[in-house]
Amino acid sequence: MNTRPVKLAAAALAAAWWTVVAMTGAAAVPGAAPPSSGVRAVRAEEREALKGFDADNVAVVRAIVRRARSLPDGPERLALMQRAAEIKREAEVTRLRLQLDFARRGGDPVRAAEIELVLEQRLHPPRPAGETVAKPAKAAAAH
């Protein structure tokens, strides 16, 4: 059984997941005042919420990938890998929305704006240059 496509897909999913985590983490703003105790409390709550959210999603994706690896190459295996990728994309957007909510509640407009930008890019990715949008076929002329 050729497991290379599954390994490549799993590696790509993991890389994308951790890239998002790294991109949307709390970045220090040069010259900013240290966070207040209220902000620290929100950040602690955020860390705990995200830790649980991540653990749940990682467990689901690992279970799907484990099941896919047990199958021979074919449509069922491909469908499972596609489902794992879909769950990762959905979880990424949900995670960003959680982070955005925490940034707003914590009074961090700079971080909120950064997260909004990343969220917008995930929801509406820019089209590559030169890509065209297929136009619907014209309706047949009436008789």
N, C-alpha and C positions, 0 to 999 in steps of 0.2 A: 504494500500500500504506500502510495506517495503522500507523505505528510508535509512536504515542502510548502504547498500553497496555504495550508492551515497555519504553519509556523510563521510564514510571512505575514499573513493577515493578522494573527495574534500580535506579532511584533509591531505592526503598523498601528493597531488599535492602542496598544500600550503606549507607544510613543506619542500618539495624538492626545491621549488622556493626560499624560504627565506634562505635555507642552501647555495644555490649557491650564492645568494646576499652577504651573510656573508663571504663566502669563498673567493670571488673575490673582495671584497672591498679593498680600498687603505689601506694597512697595513703600519704602521710606521716602518721604519727600524732603529734599535738602532744605535745611533751615526751618523745618516745621517744629512746632512745640511738641513735647512728649504728650502722648495721649492721656486724657483725664481718666479718672477711675471708672467713670461711666462708659467711656469708649473701650477701656480695657475689659470691662465686664461683657460688653457686646462682643468684642473680639474673642473672648474665651467661650462665650456661648456659640459663636459662629464656628470656632474650631471644633467644638464638640459635635455640633449639628452636622458639619461637613464630614467629619471623621465617620460618623455613623452612616451618613448618606453614601459616602465612598465605599465603605465596607460592604454595605448591602448590594450596591451595584456591581462591585468587583466579584462578589460571590455569585451573583446571577450570571454574569458574563463567563466566569470560569466554568460554571456548571454547563453552560451551553457549549463552550469550546471543548470541554472534556467529552461531552456527548458527541460532538461533531468529529472529534478525533477517533472515536470508536467506530465510525461508519466508513464504508468504502467511498471513494470519490463518486460523486453523483449528485442528483438534484436535492436529495434530503440533506446531505452534508452542506451543500452550497446554501440552501435555505437557512440552515442553522447559523452558518457564519454570517450571512446577511442579517439575520435577526440580532446576532451579537453586536454587529456594527451599528444597527439601528438603535439598540438599547444604549450603546455608548454615546451616540449623537444626542439622543433624548436626555440622557443623564447629564451630558455636558451643558445643555441649555438650561436644564433645571438647576444645576449647580451654580451657573452664572446668575440665574434669577435669585437664588438664595443669597449669594454674595452681594448682589445689588441691594437686596432688601436690608441686609446687615450693614452695608456701607451707608445707606440712607439713614437707618435708625441710629447708627453710631456718629452721625454728623460729619461724614467724610465725603464731601462733594467731589473732590478730585478723584478719589478711588471709585466713586459711583460713576463718574463720567467715563473713566477708563473701562470699567466693566460694561457699561452701556455700549461703548464702541465695539468691544469684543463680542458682546451678545448680538448686536446688529449684524456684524460680519458673519456670525454663525447662522443666524436666521436668514440672511439675505446675502450670500457670498457674491462678490463681484464676478462678473463674467470675464473669462479670458479675452484678451484683445482679439478681434476678428471673429468671435463666435457670434453666430446669428441665431435669431429666434425663429423657429419654424412658424410660418403663417398658416392659419387654417385654410383648407381647400375651399375655393369659392363654390357656393351652392349651384347646383345644376340649373340652367335656365328653365323657366317655366314653359310648358308646351303650349 
